Amino acid sequence: MKKALITGVTGQDGSYLAEFLLEKGYEVHGIKRRASLFNTERVDHIYEDPHIEHARFKLHYGDLTDTSNLTRLLAEIQPDEVYNLGAMSHVAVS
């Protein structure tokens, strides 16, 4: 089974990509900021408890500016594909 890692998985494009890849049989890992804690409605319907064996959708906390955490996640997950869709999309913040 192929593995994909998606940054910005709680955003519009990231959530659609996660759905698409799950339909294709992928194991999907998504990175989200802790500040996005209350902004997960786009992936709530595909979220699986990480304690369930063989869960195909997993969320990880991470900051794209934290290279040591990103390196750790890449080593841990060993994805076949990486999709970088994470960004600050609010005009006042970015």
MMTF fields as JSON, N, C-alpha, C and O atoms, coordinates in Angstrom:
{
  "mmtfVersion": "1.0.0",
  "mmtfProducer": "UNKNOWN",
  "numBonds": 375,
  "numAtoms": 376,
  "numGroups": 94,
  "numChains": 1,
  "numModels": 1,
  "chainsPerModel": [1],
  "groupsPerChain": [94],
  "chainIdList": ["A"],
  "bondAtomList": [4, 2, 8, 6, 12, 10, 16, 14, 20, 18, 24, 22, 28, 26, 32, 30, 36, 34, 40, 38, 44, 42, 48, 46, 52, 50, 56, 54, 60, 58, 64, 62, 68, 66, 72, 70, 76, 74, 80, 78, 84, 82, 88, 86, 92, 90, 96, 94, 100, 98, 104, 102, 108, 106, 112, 110, 116, 114, 120, 118, 124, 122, 128, 126, 132, 130, 136, 134, 140, 138, 144, 142, 148, 146, 152, 150, 156, 154, 160, 158, 164, 162, 168, 166, 172, 170, 176, 174, 180, 178, 184, 182, 188, 186, 192, 190, 196, 194, 200, 198, 204, 202, 208, 206, 212, 210, 216, 214, 220, 218, 224, 222, 228, 226, 232, 230, 236, 234, 240, 238, 244, 242, 248, 246, 252, 250, 256, 254, 260, 258, 264, 262, 268, 266, 272, 270, 276, 274, 280, 278, 284, 282, 288, 286, 292, 290, 296, 294, 300, 298, 304, 302, 308, 306, 312, 310, 316, 314, 320, 318, 324, 322, 328, 326, 332, 330, 336, 334, 340, 338, 344, 342, 348, 346, 352, 350, 356, 354, 360, 358, 364, 362, 368, 366, 372, 370],
  "bondOrderList": [1, 1, 1, 1, 1, 1, 1, 1, 1, 1, 1, 1, 1, 1, 1, 1, 1, 1, 1, 1, 1, 1, 1, 1, 1, 1, 1, 1, 1, 1, 1, 1, 1, 1, 1, 1, 1, 1, 1, 1, 1, 1, 1, 1, 1, 1, 1, 1, 1, 1, 1, 1, 1, 1, 1, 1, 1, 1, 1, 1, 1, 1, 1, 1, 1, 1, 1, 1, 1, 1, 1, 1, 1, 1, 1, 1, 1, 1, 1, 1, 1, 1, 1, 1, 1, 1, 1, 1, 1, 1, 1, 1, 1],
  "groupList": [{"groupName": "MET", "atomNameList": ["N", "CA", "C", "O"], "elementList": ["N", "C", "C", "O"], "formalChargeList": [0, 0, 0, 0], "bondAtomList": [1, 0, 2, 1, 3, 2], "bondOrderList": [1, 1, 2], "singleLetterCode": "M", "chemCompType": "L-PEPTIDE LINKING"}, {"groupName": "LYS", "atomNameList": ["N", "CA", "C", "O"], "elementList": ["N", "C", "C", "O"], "formalChargeList": [0, 0, 0, 0], "bondAtomList": [1, 0, 2, 1, 3, 2], "bondOrderList": [1, 1, 2], "singleLetterCode": "K", "chemCompType": "L-PEPTIDE LINKING"}, {"groupName": "ALA", "atomNameList": ["N", "CA", "C", "O"], "elementList": ["N", "C", "C", "O"], "formalChargeList": [0, 0, 0, 0], "bondAtomList": [1, 0, 2, 1, 3, 2], "bondOrderList": [1, 1, 2], "singleLetterCode": "A", "chemCompType": "L-PEPTIDE LINKING"}, {"groupName": "LEU", "atomNameList": ["N", "CA", "C", "O"], "elementList": ["N", "C", "C", "O"], "formalChargeList": [0, 0, 0, 0], "bondAtomList": [1, 0, 2, 1, 3, 2], "bondOrderList": [1, 1, 2], "singleLetterCode": "L", "chemCompType": "L-PEPTIDE LINKING"}, {"groupName": "ILE", "atomNameList": ["N", "CA", "C", "O"], "elementList": ["N", "C", "C", "O"], "formalChargeList": [0, 0, 0, 0], "bondAtomList": [1, 0, 2, 1, 3, 2], "bondOrderList": [1, 1, 2], "singleLetterCode": "I", "chemCompType": "L-PEPTIDE LINKING"}, {"groupName": "THR", "atomNameList": ["N", "CA", "C", "O"], "elementList": ["N", "C", "C", "O"], "formalChargeList": [0, 0, 0, 0], "bondAtomList": [1, 0, 2, 1, 3, 2], "bondOrderList": [1, 1, 2], "singleLetterCode": "T", "chemCompType": "L-PEPTIDE LINKING"}, {"groupName": "GLY", "atomNameList": ["N", "CA", "C", "O"], "elementList": ["N", "C", "C", "O"], "formalChargeList": [0, 0, 0, 0], "bondAtomList": [1, 0, 2, 1, 3, 2], "bondOrderList": [1, 1, 2], "singleLetterCode": "G", "chemCompType": "PEPTIDE LINKING"}, {"groupName": "VAL", "atomNameList": ["N", "CA", "C", "O"], "elementList": ["N", "C", "C", "O"], "formalChargeList": [0, 0, 0, 0], "bondAtomList": [1, 0, 2, 1, 3, 2], "bondOrderList": [1, 1, 2], "singleLetterCode": "V", "chemCompType": "L-PEPTIDE LINKING"}, {"groupName": "GLN", "atomNameList": ["N", "CA", "C", "O"], "elementList": ["N", "C", "C", "O"], "formalChargeList": [0, 0, 0, 0], "bondAtomList": [1, 0, 2, 1, 3, 2], "bondOrderList": [1, 1, 2], "singleLetterCode": "Q", "chemCompType": "L-PEPTIDE LINKING"}, {"groupName": "ASP", "atomNameList": ["N", "CA", "C", "O"], "elementList": ["N", "C", "C", "O"], "formalChargeList": [0, 0, 0, 0], "bondAtomList": [1, 0, 2, 1, 3, 2], "bondOrderList": [1, 1, 2], "singleLetterCode": "D", "chemCompType": "L-PEPTIDE LINKING"}, {"groupName": "SER", "atomNameList": ["N", "CA", "C", "O"], "elementList": ["N", "C", "C", "O"], "formalChargeList": [0, 0, 0, 0], "bondAtomList": [1, 0, 2, 1, 3, 2], "bondOrderList": [1, 1, 2], "singleLetterCode": "S", "chemCompType": "L-PEPTIDE LINKING"}, {"groupName": "TYR", "atomNameList": ["N", "CA", "C", "O"], "elementList": ["N", "C", "C", "O"], "formalChargeList": [0, 0, 0, 0], "bondAtomList": [1, 0, 2, 1, 3, 2], "bondOrderList": [1, 1, 2], "singleLetterCode": "Y", "chemCompType": "L-PEPTIDE LINKING"}, {"groupName": "GLU", "atomNameList": ["N", "CA", "C", "O"], "elementList": ["N", "C", "C", "O"], "formalChargeList": [0, 0, 0, 0], "bondAtomList": [1, 0, 2, 1, 3, 2], "bondOrderList": [1, 1, 2], "singleLetterCode": "E", "chemCompType": "L-PEPTIDE LINKING"}, {"groupName": "PHE", "atomNameList": ["N", "CA", "C", "O"], "elementList": ["N", "C", "C", "O"], "formalChargeList": [0, 0, 0, 0], "bondAtomList": [1, 0, 2, 1, 3, 2], "bondOrderList": [1, 1, 2], "singleLetterCode": "F", "chemCompType": "L-PEPTIDE LINKING"}, {"groupName": "HIS", "atomNameList": ["N", "CA", "C", "O"], "elementList": ["N", "C", "C", "O"], "formalChargeList": [0, 0, 0, 0], "bondAtomList": [1, 0, 2, 1, 3, 2], "bondOrderList": [1, 1, 2], "singleLetterCode": "H", "chemCompType": "L-PEPTIDE LINKING"}, {"groupName": "ARG", "atomNameList": ["N", "CA", "C", "O"], "elementList": ["N", "C", "C", "O"], "formalChargeList": [0, 0, 0, 0], "bondAtomList": [1, 0, 2, 1, 3, 2], "bondOrderList": [1, 1, 2], "singleLetterCode": "R", "chemCompType": "L-PEPTIDE LINKING"}, {"groupName": "ASN", "atomNameList": ["N", "CA", "C", "O"], "elementList": ["N", "C", "C", "O"], "formalChargeList": [0, 0, 0, 0], "bondAtomList": [1, 0, 2, 1, 3, 2], "bondOrderList": [1, 1, 2], "singleLetterCode": "N", "chemCompType": "L-PEPTIDE LINKING"}, {"groupName": "PRO", "atomNameList": ["N", "CA", "C", "O"], "elementList": ["N", "C", "C", "O"], "formalChargeList": [0, 0, 0, 0], "bondAtomList": [1, 0, 2, 1, 3, 2], "bondOrderList": [1, 1, 2], "singleLetterCode": "P", "chemCompType": "L-PEPTIDE LINKING"}],
  "groupTypeList": [0, 1, 1, 2, 3, 4, 5, 6, 7, 5, 6, 8, 9, 6, 10, 11, 3, 2, 12, 13, 3, 3, 12, 1, 6, 11, 12, 7, 14, 6, 4, 1, 15, 15, 2, 10, 3, 13, 16, 5, 12, 15, 7, 9, 14, 4, 11, 12, 9, 17, 14, 4, 12, 14, 2, 15, 13, 1, 3, 14, 11, 6, 9, 3, 5, 9, 5, 10, 16, 3, 5, 15, 3, 3, 2, 12, 4, 8, 17, 9, 12, 7, 11, 16, 3, 6, 2, 0, 10, 14, 7, 2, 7, 10],
  "groupIdList": [1, 2, 3, 4, 5, 6, 7, 8, 9, 10, 11, 12, 13, 14, 15, 16, 17, 18, 19, 20, 21, 22, 23, 24, 25, 26, 27, 28, 29, 30, 31, 32, 33, 34, 35, 36, 37, 38, 39, 40, 41, 42, 43, 44, 45, 46, 47, 48, 49, 50, 51, 52, 53, 54, 55, 56, 57, 58, 59, 60, 61, 62, 63, 64, 65, 66, 67, 68, 69, 70, 71, 72, 73, 74, 75, 76, 77, 78, 79, 80, 81, 82, 83, 84, 85, 86, 87, 88, 89, 90, 91, 92, 93, 94],
  "secStructList": [7, 7, 3, 3, 3, 3, 3, 6, 6, 6, 1, 2, 2, 2, 2, 2, 2, 2, 2, 2, 2, 2, 2, 6, 6, 7, 3, 3, 3, 3, 3, 3, 7, 4, 4, 4, 6, 6, 7, 7, 6, 6, 6, 6, 6, 6, 7, 7, 7, 6, 6, 1, 6, 6, 7, 1, 3, 3, 3, 3, 3, 7, 7, 6, 6, 7, 2, 2, 2, 2, 2, 2, 2, 2, 2, 2, 2, 7, 7, 1, 3, 3, 3, 3, 7, 7, 7, 7, 7, 7, 6, 6, 6, 7],
  "xCoordList": [0.85, 0.0, 0.894, 1.824, 0.609, 1.37, 0.978, -0.157, 1.975, 1.744, 1.951, 2.882, 1.07, 1.191, 1.192, 0.506, 1.969, 2.012, 1.526, 2.045, 0.52, -0.065, 0.072, -0.433, 0.757, 0.743, -0.496, -0.895, -1.093, -2.3, -3.516, -4.407, -3.551, -4.624, -5.987, -7.008, -6.035, -7.331, -7.888, -9.007, -7.132, -7.621, -8.467, -8.597, -9.037, -9.916, -9.196, -9.663, -8.065, -7.356, -6.796, -6.86, -6.251, -5.686, -6.724, -6.457, -7.903, -8.953, -9.471, -9.73, -9.627, -10.053, -9.005, -9.341, -7.732, -6.655, -6.638, -6.453, -6.828, -6.865, -7.988, -7.775, -9.17, -10.291, -9.945, -10.188, -9.381, -9.022, -8.022, -8.194, -6.972, -5.944, -6.479, -6.107, -7.34, -7.959, -8.791, -8.774, -9.515, -10.3, -9.406, -9.823, -8.166, -7.203, -6.473, -5.637, -6.779, -6.182, -4.937, -4.253, -4.625, -3.449, -3.666, -4.796, -2.555, -2.538, -2.146, -1.113, -2.958, -2.75, -2.405, -3.095, -1.325, -0.903, -1.014, -0.553, -1.626, -1.773, -1.103, -1.15, -0.476, 0.134, -0.758, -1.173, -1.044, -1.834, -1.22, -0.62, -1.383, -0.902, -1.785, -2.978, -1.205, -2.02, -3.073, -4.151, -2.769, -3.735, -4.953, -5.989, -4.842, -5.967, -6.852, -7.711, -6.644, -7.355, -8.863, -9.516, -9.406, -10.853, -11.269, -12.429, -10.325, -10.598, -10.385, -9.659, -11.022, -10.842, -12.113, -12.168, -13.126, -14.397, -14.265, -15.064, -13.276, -13.114, -12.594, -12.733, -11.996, -11.472, -12.127, -11.776, -13.058, -13.705, -14.361, -14.355, -14.922, -15.633, -14.696, -15.148, -13.412, -12.463, -11.487, -10.68, -11.563, -10.655, -10.917, -12.065, -9.833, -9.922, -9.098, -8.032, -9.587, -8.851, -7.485, -7.41, -6.404, -5.063, -4.755, -3.787, -5.562, -5.346, -5.954, -5.696, -6.76, -7.343, -6.264, -5.591, -6.114, -5.117, -5.506, -6.675, -4.539, -4.704, -5.519, -6.16, -5.508, -6.155, -5.445, -4.215, -6.21, -5.609, -5.488, -4.881, -6.053, -5.917, -5.453, -6.124, -4.297, -3.713, -3.311, -2.75, -3.611, -3.234, -2.021, -1.898, -1.124, 0.064, 0.121, -0.197, 0.526, 0.731, 2.108, 3.073, 2.19, 3.488, 3.44, 2.401, 4.575, 4.765, 5.747, 6.819, 5.398, 6.255, 7.594, 8.5, 7.733, 9.025, 9.904, 11.049, 9.39, 10.132, 10.744, 10.137, 11.947, 12.576, 12.887, 12.843, 13.198, 13.502, 12.251, 12.343, 11.101, 9.857, 9.497, 9.061, 9.675, 9.385, 10.291, 9.842, 11.572, 12.519, 12.112, 12.174, 11.695, 11.247, 10.018, 9.949, 9.046, 7.834, 8.14, 7.591, 9.011, 9.383, 10.049, 9.776, 10.924, 11.606, 10.62, 10.711, 9.688, 8.715, 7.688, 7.385, 7.162, 6.097, 6.656, 6.055, 7.789, 8.414, 7.42, 7.11, 6.92, 5.911, 6.506, 7.678, 5.667, 6.041, 5.875, 6.579, 4.945, 4.642, 4.421, 3.878, 4.849, 4.643, 3.959, 4.405, 2.876, 2.133, 2.18, 1.657, 2.806, 2.955, 1.878, 2.05, 0.774, -0.34, -0.539, -1.495, 0.344, 0.22, 0.638, 1.663, -0.156, 0.155, -0.73, -1.763, -0.313, -1.155, -2.077, -1.624, -3.346, -4.249, -5.097, -5.806, -5.039, -5.815, -5.04, -3.882, -5.657, -4.985, -4.337, -3.208, -5.023, -4.485, -3.266, -2.42, -3.165, -2.059, -0.889, 0.264, -1.169, -0.094, 0.415, 1.325],
  "yCoordList": [-1.178, 0.0, 1.24, 1.342, 2.172, 3.411, 4.311, 4.297, 5.106, 6.074, 7.479, 7.739, 8.373, 9.777, 10.629, 10.323, 11.696, 12.683, 14.002, 14.475, 14.597, 15.851, 16.914, 16.749, 18.012, 19.166, 19.981, 20.017, 20.626, 21.403, 20.525, 20.899, 19.369, 18.403, 18.899, 18.399, 19.864, 20.364, 21.469, 21.93, 21.898, 22.898, 22.27, 21.048, 23.107, 22.622, 21.652, 20.532, 22.069, 21.22, 19.969, 18.88, 20.118, 18.98, 17.932, 16.735, 18.368, 17.402, 16.67, 15.468, 17.39, 16.726, 15.728, 14.634, 16.108, 15.205, 13.965, 12.854, 14.14, 12.999, 12.036, 10.825, 12.561, 11.714, 10.951, 9.748, 11.655, 11.053, 9.912, 8.828, 10.169, 9.149, 7.954, 6.816, 8.188, 7.081, 6.208, 4.982, 6.846, 6.092, 5.248, 4.198, 5.713, 4.982, 3.897, 3.187, 3.759, 2.706, 3.092, 2.221, 4.383, 4.866, 4.843, 4.855, 4.809, 5.171, 6.64, 7.008, 7.48, 8.926, 9.466, 9.195, 10.232, 10.913, 12.407, 12.902, 13.114, 14.548, 15.291, 14.861, 16.412, 17.278, 18.498, 19.127, 18.816, 20.013, 20.769, 20.183, 22.077, 22.913, 22.706, 22.434, 22.834, 22.749, 23.854, 23.676, 24.981, 26.081, 25.699, 26.359, 24.639, 24.172, 23.198, 22.542, 23.103, 22.13, 22.171, 21.13, 23.368, 23.49, 23.616, 23.902, 23.403, 23.558, 22.231, 22.165, 21.179, 19.862, 19.344, 18.18, 20.182, 19.697, 19.123, 18.273, 19.569, 19.052, 17.618, 16.941, 17.147, 15.775, 14.909, 13.737, 15.46, 14.689, 13.41, 12.39, 13.455, 12.289, 11.167, 10.038, 11.45, 10.4, 10.059, 9.139, 10.804, 10.563, 9.197, 8.788, 8.496, 7.208, 7.279, 7.895, 6.655, 6.593, 5.969, 4.863, 6.659, 6.128, 4.832, 4.146, 4.494, 3.253, 2.039, 0.898, 2.293, 1.2, 0.63, 1.363, -0.68, -1.323, -1.124, -1.25, -0.822, -0.619, 0.627, 0.665, 1.636, 2.905, 3.465, 3.47, 3.937, 4.415, 5.93, 6.453, 6.648, 8.107, 8.505, 8.232, 9.152, 9.522, 10.99, 11.487, 11.673, 13.078, 13.202, 12.49, 14.119, 14.407, 15.916, 16.688, 16.326, 17.749, 18.141, 17.391, 19.333, 19.791, 21.218, 21.716, 21.858, 23.216, 23.119, 22.532, 23.677, 23.561, 24.265, 24.05, 25.101, 25.751, 24.939, 25.314, 23.843, 22.982, 21.82, 20.757, 22.036, 21.034, 19.732, 18.665, 19.795, 18.551, 17.674, 16.453, 18.276, 17.503, 16.948, 15.802, 17.751, 17.27, 16.103, 15.127, 16.207, 15.123, 13.862, 12.762, 14.02, 12.875, 12.222, 10.998, 13.041, 12.495, 11.769, 10.699, 12.344, 11.687, 10.34, 9.366, 10.287, 9.03, 8.011, 6.819, 8.479, 7.592, 7.051, 5.858, 7.924, 7.549, 6.87, 5.927, 7.34, 6.868, 6.9, 5.864, 8.103, 8.199, 7.961, 8.241, 7.44, 7.309, 8.643, 8.934, 9.444, 10.736, 11.777, 11.472, 13.017, 14.135, 15.255, 15.64, 15.77, 16.878, 18.046, 17.955, 19.146, 20.311, 21.342, 22.166, 21.288, 22.21, 23.138, 23.913, 23.068, 23.883, 25.32, 25.576, 26.255, 27.68, 28.482, 28.0, 29.698, 30.635, 31.275, 32.048, 30.965, 31.43, 32.633, 33.19, 33.035, 34.191, 35.458, 35.599, 36.363, 37.568, 38.362, 38.83, 38.518, 39.309, 38.659, 39.353, 37.336, 36.61, 36.451, 36.581, 36.173, 35.922, 37.213, 37.197],
  "zCoordList": [0.0, 0.0, 0.0, 0.8, -0.896, -0.945, 0.216, 0.691, 0.662, 1.74, 1.2, 0.438, 1.606, 1.231, 2.492, 3.468, 2.454, 3.53, 2.951, 1.94, 3.602, 3.125, 4.197, 5.308, 3.872, 4.767, 4.398, 3.234, 5.375, 5.106, 4.847, 4.084, 5.477, 5.228, 5.7, 5.228, 6.615, 7.092, 6.203, 6.424, 5.209, 4.266, 3.172, 3.098, 2.331, 1.266, 0.336, 0.132, -0.227, -1.182, -0.517, -1.088, 0.683, 1.398, 1.742, 1.634, 2.154, 2.511, 1.276, 1.332, 0.155, -1.082, -1.558, -2.011, -1.453, -1.853, -0.964, -1.46, 0.337, 1.259, 0.872, 0.827, 0.596, 0.172, -1.102, -1.201, -2.07, -3.359, -3.177, -3.734, -2.39, -2.187, -1.402, -1.691, -0.422, 0.313, -0.628, -0.523, -1.544, -2.527, -3.43, -3.918, -3.654, -4.485, -3.697, -4.256, -2.399, -1.594, -0.821, -0.283, -0.752, -0.034, 1.476, 1.963, 2.198, 3.614, 3.62, 3.061, 4.244, 4.19, 5.572, 6.555, 5.62, 6.842, 6.575, 5.547, 7.506, 7.355, 8.49, 9.642, 8.158, 9.17, 9.338, 8.364, 10.596, 10.886, 12.048, 12.95, 12.005, 13.105, 14.322, 14.193, 15.49, 16.715, 16.73, 17.297, 16.117, 16.05, 15.216, 15.299, 14.41, 13.596, 14.356, 13.767, 15.661, 16.483, 16.257, 16.196, 16.135, 15.992, 14.532, 14.236, 13.619, 12.201, 11.479, 10.487, 11.981, 11.375, 10.709, 10.31, 10.583, 10.041, 8.634, 8.243, 7.87, 6.506, 6.462, 5.443, 7.561, 7.583, 8.657, 8.8, 9.403, 10.474, 9.952, 10.641, 8.755, 8.218, 7.764, 7.572, 7.59, 7.197, 8.32, 8.19, 9.42, 10.544, 11.158, 11.332, 11.484, 12.16, 13.435, 13.461, 14.479, 15.743, 15.478, 14.941, 15.844, 15.565, 16.307, 15.977, 17.298, 18.044, 17.344, 17.728, 16.316, 15.541, 14.627, 13.902, 14.675, 13.821, 12.356, 11.99, 11.548, 10.101, 9.757, 8.707, 10.609, 10.267, 9.04, 8.984, 8.054, 6.807, 6.738, 5.803, 7.708, 7.748, 9.138, 10.133, 9.193, 10.484, 10.466, 9.49, 11.568, 11.716, 12.625, 13.622, 12.265, 13.063, 13.272, 12.368, 14.462, 14.712, 14.219, 14.366, 13.629, 13.178, 12.689, 12.255, 12.767, 12.27, 11.107, 11.253, 9.972, 8.794, 8.95, 8.145, 9.972, 10.219, 11.161, 11.411, 11.684, 12.61, 11.828, 11.698, 11.313, 10.449, 11.173, 10.56, 12.453, 13.17, 13.286, 13.164, 13.517, 13.58, 12.204, 12.095, 11.152, 9.801, 9.432, 8.831, 9.794, 9.525, 10.271, 9.721, 11.521, 12.319, 11.696, 11.588, 11.284, 10.675, 9.366, 9.107, 8.545, 7.289, 7.541, 6.84, 8.545, 8.88, 9.448, 9.152, 10.257, 10.898, 9.897, 9.896, 9.057, 8.127, 6.874, 6.358, 6.391, 5.152, 3.988, 3.4, 3.658, 2.602, 1.211, 0.961, 0.321, -1.085, -1.8, -2.767, -1.317, -1.935, -0.844, 0.217, -1.116, -0.188, -0.962, -2.043, -0.4, -0.994, -0.021, 1.089, -0.436, 0.43, 0.102, -0.796, 0.832, 0.624, 1.815, 1.841, 2.791, 3.989, 3.739, 3.107, 4.238, 4.095, 5.04, 5.504, 5.313, 6.051, 5.022, 4.178, 5.085, 4.032, 4.431, 3.592, 5.675, 6.117, 5.774, 6.165, 5.061, 4.572, 5.699, 5.551, 6.807, 7.914, 8.552, 9.115, 8.472, 9.093, 8.138, 8.548, 6.878, 5.922, 5.333, 4.505]
}
